[in-house]
């Protein structure tokens, strides 16, 4: 069972402001969660290989195939303002 001070410390680490009533409620809830984790620690995992990730990772990117670029006219067609084949944006001065 967690103490009130431990719950306040956890809240401080998470940058949460908690009331006394919330500390009481969180103490009970967090204690239950920690009991479940303790039960997981008792599971026999001797024959389970160590893994860096919970699931198998695979590359989901498509092949990088060169393609011709769009013509300037199509690229600039939706631009609100252009000048000399470039996008024209308002200056940002601070």
N, C-alpha and C positions, 0 to 999 in steps of 0.2 A: 504494500500500500504506500502510495506517495504521500509525502507530507505537504502541508500548505506552502511551506517555503520552497519546496522543489517545484511545485506547480507555478508559483510566482516567478521562479528562476527560468523555467521553460517559457513562460509568457514573455519575460524580459528578453530572452534570446530571440523569440519570434517577433519582438517589437510590438507586442499586444498589450493594451491596457485592460486589466481585468478587475472586476469588483469582487468583494468578499464572497458574494453569492456564486459568482462564476467560478471562483477558486474552488469552492466546495464541489460544484457540479463537475468541473474539469478533473478534480482529484479522483473522483469516482470513475469517470469515463476513461481517463488515461491509465488508471490502475488496471482496469479491465483489459485495455489494449495491451499493456505490458504483460499481463498474465497469458494472453494468447501468444505473444512472442516467446514467452518462456516455454510454452507447450511446444512450439515449433523447434526450440532448441533440443528437445528430448527425442526428436525423430531421428531414426538411424539413417544416416546418409553415407555410410561407409562405401557402398557400391555405386554411388552417384558421382560421375566425373565432375571435376571442377569446371566451371564455365565463366567466361568474362561477361557474358550477357545472358539474360533469361531466355532469349529466343535466338534462333539462328539468324545471322545478318547476311544480307545479300545486296549487291549493288542494284538499285532500282533506276539508275539513270539510263537514258537512251544512248545509243551510239552517237558520237559527235561526227556528223556528216556535214562537210562544207556545202553551203548552198549560196546561190547568187543573192546579193543584197537587193533591197527594194530600190526603185528609182527615186531620186530626190523629190520629184513631183508627188509621188504617193506618200512619202514620209512627211512632207511638209503640208499635205492637203488638210489635215485637221489642226494645224498649228494656228493659234489665234493671231499671231503676228510673225512675219518673216522679213528678212533683209539679206540680200546677196546670198541666197541659198542657205541661210542659217536661221535658227529659231531666234526670235527677238523677245527678250524678257525685260521686265521693268528693272531698273537698277535698285539695288538694296544698299542703302546708305544709312549708317547709324553713327 
